[in-house]
Each structure stands twice: as structure tokens, then as C-alpha cells.
Amino acid sequence: MNVVKENPLKTRQDLEQALLDLVQPVYRLMAAQEKQGRVHLGDSGTVYDQPRQEIEGFLRTLWGLGPLFHHPEKITAYPTLFNQTKSGILAGTNPDSPFYWGELQDYDQLFVEMGALATFLILTKESCYDSFTKTEQKQLCQWLNQINQHTIPPTNWLFFRILVNSFFEIVNYPFPAEQLENDLAEIQHYYLADGWYFDGYENQIDYYIPFGMQYYGLLYAQLTSHKESPYAKIFRKRATVFATTFKDWFSKNGAALPFGRSLTYRFAQSAFFAAAAFAKQDFTGFSQAEGKYLLLNNMRQWFQQPIFTTDGLLSIGYAYPNLVMAEGYNAPGSPYWAFKNFILLALPEDDAFWQLPETCPTFPKQVFNPHSRMLLVHSDDGQELQAFTTGQHSHEHAHGQAKYEKYVYSTTFGFSVPKGSVLPKQGAFDSTLALSEQETNYQTAFGFKEYRIHDDYVYNLWQPWSNVTIKTFVIPCYPWHIRIHQIETQRSLHLLAGSFSAPKDGQVTNGKQLAYAETSVGTTGIKLFTPGSCEVTQPEPNTNLLYPQTHLPQGHFEVAPGKETIILACLGHARKNFSDTPTIEVAFKGKKVSYWLAGKEHTVTLAESME
């Protein structure tokens, strides 16, 4: 998709062309397959069946096509694309059509896709819905109304029902008004503060907050027929303050923090800023010009990555096609969730947004976000972001321990997910501590008994067994961070301490207490301050989200029953060689940690220390 790589994404026309370049391969394939309202994009499996995968592949494109066809002149400009879209909707909601989307069940995946359809129908009401016959309108609404007749999870899914019922209200189709009110009220229970929510699960604060809870809240506020609704005002008020801290999830080059689930939605990471522009949202301590900068730079850096198949389709994966990191609900059409960014195209060509300068935000060097449970650290040049986190937990989705419970996540070095746990190379245990009793079958933390984030360090307590307790303290001091593990064990243990992964290129240096890899994106390394060994290892390919082959500096320790303290420092120096890296020394006594970075002394007091 060189054409997308070369798109400067400067103007509305550029955004429109990007959408066309992304969607046309899907619609050409749908036409070649002689299907309506569904398209077969690949053969990998999901927790839902193939017909739903194919329907999802069609419906998710509506996140982009609804905003495009909001303008009647675009229907005239792209009649074939519009007719395919319209005929797909009619066929999918006609019970007599061979392409009917079917009768749904509790927790049905297609309830998710109704959000895109409802938004499309509201944005294109005059050109699309109003042109349907009475029978077609009735069939469409009856199919959508199934969401009011079934159980859905109490998460961001509630917004899909809110959007459907908001559409019903606009077109005067009977709907349970009390259901709409109840859903809007339930969403309020997920609110934390400063614009942050949790997504139905209190320990899961991820991209479903910006591209889910905040995005849909702004859509509702802008699209509802009740502009003075108290909920519309609440959603806007929360968006006003959210951007001030969410911007810290980005680096200066537009890369966003790789963290949490559904990362295959890629540039949906910046969708909140698109929704805010569409909704004419004002901010406190932030500007639309800064939002435009983050949105467009995020999309630009994504379009430079090899994220497309040879047919021009978006692939499952992150920075390259990769099924290893996927969740069970990632189908071949799932990545088109990223089309939510194209809500921008609902803005007219003469909208002031298109003339706004792109203004780079100011990123704090180190800041504590209590809601996402992170210490966020930016490099001096703003090009690297490292997020030190604890207390997050995803209990049911694939690789939850890797996506939520590592010590640190990086925009330059990413993180890795395991292919297996028998051997260290299968586990790709970067940015974490892995342990075993026999040097096989390693495990990492999946839930902490205690956790706390201070302004200058992160603490957690992990009990892998009832007779093993590990207190961990992580102290950021970019480009290094210090880890202290206080261990009480009645078992003999083998411990692996992983630093950041980096692409498998450049120069490797191995020593007894220091190992590092100088690579094309920077230097990663590990330095030990207690007895052990270290080396740069090579994990299984396709485990890291950013790089298909990696180096991983890793320390190895053997711990006998009793008490032991392990001290080490991990290096993640983006775009720098080891010769550019400040030296580090660490001393620990009682509750006091002293460390010297380039000879300058710093001290941190660890309130939870066993000493």
C-alpha cells in the first residue's frame, strides 16, 4: 500500500483519499465474491462463526463511509461505492435475502457492529434511510431492534444500544425509552475522574476508554436529537478534561503506547481526537490544534508500517501481520475498527478544523496518572514514551498478563507476548520477571495482591504460590529504570529478569554483570547489582508487537529457600548508542535506594520495603 504511505494527510482531501485507498480493496473483493453486506477477508478463526466474521468485515467499513456519505456530493462522486453500501445494508436486513444477517442471540458479536450501522444511518439519513421503502425501513429497524431484546455485557457495549435507540428516536421508530435511560445511567457507574472510565471491569483501563467510552459519549452528544440532554452535557464535560492527560499516552512522533487489548485496531488509538473535532469539543489545558497534531501524526506513523496484506487489506497484528498477539475476537475484518478516525470526514470542506495548524503538545518528563495506574515517562526529546504500570488486570482475554501486567511498556521497544512457557525463548519475557522451579514452565504475574504507585516509583506484591512472596519496586530514571525484588520463599527458584526487546540487528555485548544490544532503534540492556548472570537472548520470532525478530537482554538468578533481595537496572535508550548512555550505580539499605546517574546522586524511599 505505497499509495497510503505516500499520503501526507494534510488536508480533508488527503483523509478522504486515505479512506478510499483503504476501503476499495474490501469492496472490490466483496464484488468479486458476489456478496452483499458481507465479505470474506481471510480464513483465521474467532470465537464467533464465519458468517459473523464476514458481516463484521462489511459493517466496520461504515465507520468511515458514514462520515464520507454524510455529504450528498460524495454520493454523486462515488456512486458505485455508495450503491454497494446501500444494497449491502438492505440485503443484510431483509429476512428473504440469502445475505440476511440473521436472528441474533444474547451477547452476539453483531450487537457490536450495530454501533457502526446506527452511526452510518444517522449521518446519511436523508440520502439513505429516507430513500428506503416503508418495508425496507421496517425490516432494517426490526433487525436492529434485536439489541433491545437480548442481553449484552455491561461494558462499552451499552453504547451500541444507546446509538441504536438514538437512531430509532430520530426516525420515530418505537423503542424502549427506559432502556436508553437505563443504559445512559449505567455508564455513569464506570466513571472514575478527570475524564477516565473503566470499561465494565475496574482493573481494566485501556484504549477502550478513549476509542470506546469517550468516543461514543461524544458521538451521542453530537448525534442525539436531545442536544440538551443532561447526559450529553456530562459526556462533553468529561471530554473537556480527558485530553489533558490522555495526550501523555503519545510520543512526539505520533506513536501511541502499545498497551492492553485490541491493539490490532491500530490507529483507532487516536480516534478520540477525531470524535472531539467532529463534536466541536472544547478542552481545558489542551487545544484542537494539539489534538489534530496527535491524530494525524499517529495515522502517519501507522501508514509507514507493514500492516497491509499483499491484497491491500488491513491485517490482524500490530506493527506487522501477527496472529500470535491476537485476541479470540480478532477476525480478518476486525482491524477496520480503525475507520472510526474517519469521523473527521463528516466535517465539511470549509470547516475551520482543516485550517488549524498542527501544534505539538508539551509532554511532561514524568507524570503519575492515578486512573490508568501509570507513571508515564517521556524522553527529553519527547520521541520515546515509557509507561510504568501496576494493578491493571484483564481476566479473560489472550495474553492478559503480557498486555496489562508487565513492569513497563514502550513506544520504541514495544512489548512481547508468549508463544509458550516451557522455555525462556518461547515466553519472550521482556519487561517482566518470570520464575520456575526447574528452568522450564515459567510463569509471570497474573494479578497482584498489593500494588501502589508513587510519584517516583511503582510497587507491587505477587504471590505465585502461597509460600512465595515477591515485593517489587520499579524506579524510573530514564533511560534506565531500577528494579528491586524482595523475595521470601520456601521453594528453590529460577528467576528471569527481562529488559526491553529490540529488533534483531546491530551489535550485541555480553558480560557477566552487563549485557546490551545496540540496534537500529536504540539500545536495550541490563545491569546486575546482585550475583547472577546476564546475556542478550533471542526469543521466538513474532512475539514482539513491533519487531518480528528481537534481541532481549535478560538476567538469570537462582534463589534458595529463605529471604533474598535482587537489584538490577534495565536500559531502554531510544535512538541512542550505548556510548551515549549515562552510567548507573545503585545502593540499597533499609528503605532507602541511592542511585547515581552519570555520577549525580538521587535517593528514593521505599515505604513498603521489608527492610
N, C-alpha and C positions, 0 to 999 in steps of 0.2 A: 504493500500500500504506500508506494513512494509518493503518490499524489497527496496523501494525508500528511506525510512527513514534511512536505514542502509547503503546506498551507500555513501562512503566517498568523492566522487567527487574529487579525487586527480589526476587521470590520464585520458588520452584520452579514454582508455577502460572503465573507470568509467562513463564518459559522454555518451559514446555510449550505455552502458548498461542502463543508465537512460532513454535515448530516447526510447530504445526498451521496457522497462518496462512501459513507458507512452503510447506508440503508439499501442502496441499489443492488449490491451483491445478494442481499437477502431476498429482495423482491424478484430479481431475475431468477433465482433458484426456485422460488415459490411458483413462478410462472412455468418454468421448465418442468416442474413436478406436477403441473396441472392441478394445483391445490388452491383452495380459498380459505383464508383465515387460519392457516397453519402452514408450517414449513419444516421439513426435515433437515436440520443443520448438522447433525452428527449422530454417532452411534453409541456414545458413552451413556451409562445408566444413571438414574437418580432414584430417590425414594418414591417418586411418583411415576406414572406409566408414560410410555412413549407418546400417545396422543396428547397428553397434557404438556409434554415437552415441546411438541410441535406447535401447539396453540400458544404456549408461552413465547416461543420464538417470534410469532407474529405480533401478539399483543404488546410485548415490550417495546417494539418499534414505535408504538403510538405515543410513548413519552416524548418522542421527537417530532412525529408527524402531526400531532395535535397542535402544537405551537406553530408549526410551519403553515398548516392549512387554516389557522385562525384568520389568516388574511386571504380573502377571496381571490385576489390576483395571483396568489401562489397556486391555487387550484387550476386556474387558467394556464399558468406556466408549466405545471407538471400534471396534466390530465391523466396520464396512464398510471402514475403513482397514486393519485387520489382515487381513481376508479378501482384499483386493486385493493386499496384500503377499505373503501366503502363496501365493495362486494364481499370482502372477507368478513366484515362485521355482520352483514346481512346473512351470509351463509352460516356463520357460526352461531347465530341466534335463531335460526329457522329450524324447528324440530323436524321438518320434512327434508332438510338438506343432508346430503351424505357427509357434509363437513360440519354438521351441528356439534357444538361444544359440549352438549350433553347435560344430563341431570347430575347435580353435584352432591357431595357428601360433607359431613362435618369435617372441619379442618382442611378443606380441599385447597390444593395449590392454586386453582383458578380464582379463588377469592382474592389472592394477592394480585393477580393480573387485572382484576376489575378496577383497581386504582388507576391504571393507565387508561383503560377504556372509558371510565367515567370522566376523567380529566379531558380526554380527547373529545368526548361528546359535548361537554360544556363549552370548550374552546371553539368547536366547529358547529354549534347548534344550528345556526341559520343555514349553513351550507350542507350539512349532513343530516342531522336528526329531523329537521323541519322538512326535508325533501323526501323522507320516507313515507310510505303509505301508512294508513292507520293500523293495518295488520302488522306491518314491519315494525312500527313503533311499539305495538303491544308485545310482539314476540321478543324484541330487544329488552324491554323493561321486565318482562316475565323472567327472562334468563338472568338478568342482573338481580332481580328480587330474591333469588335463592340465597343471597348472602344474609337476608333477614330471616331466613327460615332454618338456618343451621348454626352450629356452634363454631366459633372461631377463637383462637387463643387470645388471652388478654395482654396483648403486646401492641406493637406498631400496626398490626393487622386491623385494629379497631378503626384506624384512619381510612382503610379501604371501604369499610361500611359507611363511614362518615361521608366519604366522597360520593359513593353511590347514592346515598339518601339525599345528599345535597343536589345531585343531578335530578333525582326524582322531584324534589321540591321546585326546581327551576322549570321543569316541563309539566308540572301539575299532575304527576302520576302518584296515585295513593301510596303512602309509605307510613311505617310506624314512627310517628314523630317522637314518641317516648324513647324509642331505640336510639335515635340520633342524639337526643338529650342525654341519655344514659352513657353512651359512648364518649361524648364530649366530657362528661363529668368524670368518667373512669380515667381518662387520660391525665386528669389533674393529679391523680394519686401517684403518678410516676414522676412527678416533677421534684427536682432537688432544689436548685437555686442557681442564680446567675445564668439562666437560660439552659441549664443542663437538666436532662432527664435520665432515668434508666429505662431500658426497653422491656418492661414487664418483669425483669429479673434484677434484683437490687445490686448484684455484684457484676453486672454486665453493662459497662458504659463504653460504647464503641462508636463506629460510624453510623449506626442506626439512630444515633442522636441527631447529627447534622443532616444526613440524607434521608432520615425517616421522620422522627418526631418533629424536628424543626421545619423540615421541608414541607411536610403535609400540613402542619399548622399554618404556614404561610399560604399554601395553596387554598386551604379552607377559607382563610381570612380574605383572600383576594377573589375567590370564585363564588362564595356563598351569596345567596340572594339577600341575606341578612347582614349587611356590612356593619351594622351597629350591634351585632351580636356580642354579648359580653365575652364569649369565648374567642371571637375574632380579635377583640382588643387584647385579651390575655396573651394569645399567641404572638401578636405583634410586639407586645411589651417584652416578652421573653426573648424574641429575636433581637430586639434592640440591644440587649446586653450580651447575648451569646457570642457574637462575633469577636468581642474584645478578648476573650480567652481562647476561642476555637482557632483563631489565627495562629496561635502558638503551636498548632499541630502541623505547621508547614515550615519549609525552609525557603530561603530567598530564591532558589531556582525553581520553585513551584512544586517540588516533591513533597508529598504528604507522608505522614508517619505510617509505615506498614505495621498495623496492629489490629488484632481482633479478627472476626469472621467476615465472610462475604467480600474479601479483598478482590475477588475476580470482577467486582463491579467497577474497579479501577477509577476512572476519572469522575465517578459519582462522589468521590471524596470531596470534591469542591462544589457539589450540586447546591448546597445551602446558599452559596453566594449568588448562584443563578436564580434561585427562587426569590431571594431577597431583592434582586434587581427587578424581577418581574412584578413583585408585590409593592414596589416603590418603598421599600422598607428603610426607615432611618435608623441610625445606630448611635450609641453612646460610646465615645472614645474610639471610634472607628468610622470609616467612610466607604461609600460605594466605590470610590476610586481604588481604595485598597482591596476591596472585595473583587473588583474587576481584575486587578493585578494577580491575586491568588488564583482566581478561577481560570484565567486564560493561560497563565504560566503552568498551572497544574495540567491543563489539557495539552499544552505544547510539549511538555516533557513526556507525557504519556504517548503522544503520537510519534515520538522518536524511538520508542521501544518496539521490539519484535513481537507484538501482541496479536498479530493477524495470521490467519491461515493462508496457504497459497491461493485460496479462492477469494481472499479479501474479507473473510469473516472474522469477527472478534473471537478469540479462543478462550477456553477455560484456562485460568492461570493467573499470574500476576505480571511480572516483567517479561515473561516468555510463556509459551504454552506449557501447562504443567497440571496434570491431574492429581499428582501426589498431594498437593496442598488444598485440594478442593473439599468442600462440604458435600454431604449427601444430596443436597438440594440444588447443586450446581449442574444444570443441564446445558447443552450446547447453545441454547438461546439465552441463558441467564445473563451473560455479560452485557446484554443490551439494556440492562437496568441503568447503565451509564448514560443512556439517552436522556435521563432526567435533566442533565445540564442544558439540553436544548430548549428548555422552557424559555430561555432568553429570546428565542425566535418569535415568541408571542408579542414581543415589543415591536412597535412599528419602526420603519426605517428612519424616521425623523426623531426618534426618541433621544432624549438628552444622554442616555447611557452610552450610546455609541460614540459620543464625542468626549466622554470623560477620559482624562489621562489615566494611565495605569500607574498607580502610586504604590511603591513598595512599603509595606508596614514596617514598623520598628519591632524587632524581636528581642525579648528580654534574654539576657545571658543565662539566667537560671530563675525559674519561677515554679511555685508549687500550685498545682490545680487540685483542690481537695475533691472535686466532683468526679474527675476522671482518675483520681488517685495516682497522680503522676508528679514527679519532679522533671520539668522539661528544660533541657539544656541546649542552647544554640552555640555554635562556634562563633568566634569573634567576627568572621565574615558573613555569618548568617546562612552559609551554604550547607551546614550539617545540623541535624536535629537528633538528639538522643533523649528518649523518654524513659525514665527510671520509675517503675511502677510496682505496686503490690496490692493484694486484696481483690483483684479482679478474678472472675471465675466464670467459665462457660461450661455448664454441667453436661451438655448433651451433644454438642457438635464436634466434628472431627478435629483432632489436634488442638483441642481447647487448652491443654497445658502449655503448648508452644505458642499459641496465638494470644494468650492472656497472661501467662504466669512466669514468663522469663524476667530476668532482672532488668533488662534494658532492650529497647528497640531503636533502630537507627534508620534514617532516610538514606544513608550511603551504603551501609553494610547489611541492612535488612534483618531478617532472622530466618531460621531454618525449621522445618518440620521433620519428624522422623519417618523413615521408611520401615523401620523395625526397631527393636530394643535389645536384641540379643547381643550385638556387637556395637562398640562405640561408633564405628563409621556409619552404621545404619541409623543410629539415633541422631547424628548431626547435632550434638548437644552444645550449640553456641549460646552464649549469654545466659547460662544456667549452671546449676550443679546437678550432676547425675550420680547415682550411687547404686552399688550392688554388693552382694556378699561374695561373689565368685568371679568377678570380672566379666560376667555375662548377665543378660537380663537386667539392664539398668532401668532405673525409674527416676523421674523428676517430679517436682512438686505439682500436686493437683489439689489445691486447697490449702490454705494456711490457717493454723489455729489462732494466731495473732498476727496483726500487721499494723504498722503505723508509719506515716510519712511526716518527716520533719522538714524544716526549711533547708537543711544541709545534709540529710541522709535519709535512707529508707530502711525500715526494719521489718522482718517477718520471722515467724516461728513455724517450723514444719516438723511434723511427726510422721515420717514414713512408716514406722512401726510404733507400737505402744511403748517399746523400750529403747527408742531412739528419738532424741530431740535435737534439732538443729536451729540455732538462732543465727540469722544472717543480717549483717549490716552492710549496706552499699553506700559509698560516699562518692558522689560525682566530683571530679576535678579535671575537667576536660583538658587535654584529650585522653586522660586516664580516668579510671574510676577504681576505687579500692573496695575489696570485698573481705569481710571478716566473718568467718564461720565458727561459732562456738558450739561444740558438739558434746553431747552426753549420750553414750551408747553402751549397751550391753551386748552388742554384736561387733564382730570384726567387719570392717567396711572398706570397699574400694571407692574412691571419690574421683570424679572427673569434673574439673572446673573449666568451662569453655569461655573463651573470649569471643570477639566478633568474628564472623566469617567474612571472607573477601574473595574476589574472583581468583581462580587458579591461574595466575600469571605472575610475572615479576620474580623477585628474589626471596628465598627463604633462608632464615638464620636460626639455627637450633643451638641452645646452650643448656647447661644444667638447670639454671635458675631463670633464664630469659630466653624466650623464643618469639620470633616475629616474622611477618610476611609483608614485604613491600610490594604493593600491587598497583594496577592501573588506576584504582580509585582511592588509594591511600594505604596506610599502614595499620595492621592489626597485630596485637601481640599480648604476651602475658609475662609477668614477672612475679616470682615467688619470694616470699619473705619468711616462710617456714619450710622445713625439709619436705622435699617431694621431687618430682621430675616434670619436665615440660617439653613439648615439641609441637611443631606445626603439622597437623594431621590433614588427611584428605577424606572428607565424608563422601558418602554415596552421592552420585550425581542427582540433580533435580530435587534436592532437599531445600536449598535456599530459595527464597522467593524472588531474589533479584538476579542471581547468577546460577547457571546450570551446573557449573563445576566450581568448587571452592577449596580454599585453604582455611584451616581452623586451628589457631594456636590453642593448646589445651594443656592443663596441668593435671597430674595424677598423684593422688595421695593414698596411703594406706593407714587406716585408723584402727587401733586396738581398742577393746572394751575399756571404758573409762571416760575421762574428760580430755578434750584436745581443742586447741584453737588454731585455725588455719588462716593465714593472712596472704593475700595476693593482690596484684593490681592488673587490670586489663586495659589494653590500649585500643582505641579506635580513632585514629587521626586521619580525618578525611582530606584527601588530595595533598597529603604531605608524605615525605620520606621519613625514615627513622632518624636520619641526621637532623631533621627539623623538629624533632620531638623533645620536649623538656624531660630531663631526668626526674625520677621519682624515688623517694625513700620513705619508709613507713615504720613507725614505732607505736606500740600499743601497750598501755599499762593501766590496770584498773578500768575506769570508764573513759579514759582519755586516749584519743588517737592523735598522734602528731604525724604530719607528713610534710615532706619538703619537695616542692615542685620547682624545678630549676633553681634549687638552693634556697627558696623562700619558704619559711615555716608557716604551717597552718595547723590549727587544732580543732577537733570536733569532740564533743562529749556525748557518749552513747548512754542514754538514760536507761535502756533495757538490758545493758550488759550484765552477764553473770558474774563478772569480776568484782 
